[in-house]
Amino acid sequence: MKKQHFIPLALAATMLAACSTVSMTGRRQLNIVSEADILSASLTEYQSYMQSATKSRDAAATQVVTTVAQRIAAAAEAYLTAVGQEADLQNYAWEFNLVEDPQLNAFCMPGGKIVVYTGMLNLIGNGTDRDDELAAVIGHEVSHAIAKHGQERASQQMLASMGSSVLSGVMSGASSQLQSAVATAYGLGTQYGALLPFSRKHELEADYMGSVLATLAGYDADAAITLWQKMEAQSSGSQPTFLSTHPSSTKRISELQKNNPQVKRDYAAAALFPSSAAAAAKATTSTAAPASSAKASATTAKSKKATTTAKKSSTGYRIGN
Ligand SMILES: [Zn+2]
């Protein structure tokens, strides 16, 4: 009888060891795939994608993407460092690309490989809120990466396809199954660049974290709202890729509208860069402290999270779960 308990207990112990927490939201997640393995597999997929991709030759447009992406990357690094997760960054080697593709899409793979399609940049246009909307897109995608959503999905995929026997194989290192799981999780290989639909939980979490990163990078987080509205309007014809893989909804927009004021209160004072024109114009207070202490604000905001999470339960959506 005791032996029957051995495997479940060992499995439970392994699963417990494989649990981690998304620091910005406090949500627990199961990652049976190691960080090193997911980074290696992701890099292979990224390099394969870039070999077939056509990088934009528009130097000015590429610079726009690079500038915004660099600021979002700096915000992500500052945040992870502030909450003691700088070890997550050791294998990050940020790359920023604008790729010729009419689809409304963008992605950031583990390891910090960011790709924005020209179709997305064209939709955003050249208005005064251009950089803020671009920050919303890149902030959302970088959030998927730093929250390890791909790792979580690859883990779920491997568990689903291989059952508990996967554990011993996964722990021993990279495998063809892992490569396949990563390729599937990112929709690469057959439909380059198109992320498969993330769960509603992941999408809302990336939206929330994207607002935090955009704010820390000095952008107006509310640009995410106008951007999603723009994309919805665009979807009246053919379904844009970004929407088909990143389901949009009034719920999603209403969550941003509800959470952004608190995000700004918690993080604007720790912004690493001067506010964008739109963010400055919308600032309701001039009491923001100098951009000096991401750590204090990030950790304060983190502790506040426990109370804000409880409040969210009445809406039926709990980002902390
Ligand atoms: Zn997403």
Residues whose N, C-alpha, C, O or C-beta is under 5 A from the ligand:
A	BS01	ZN	E203 A206 H246
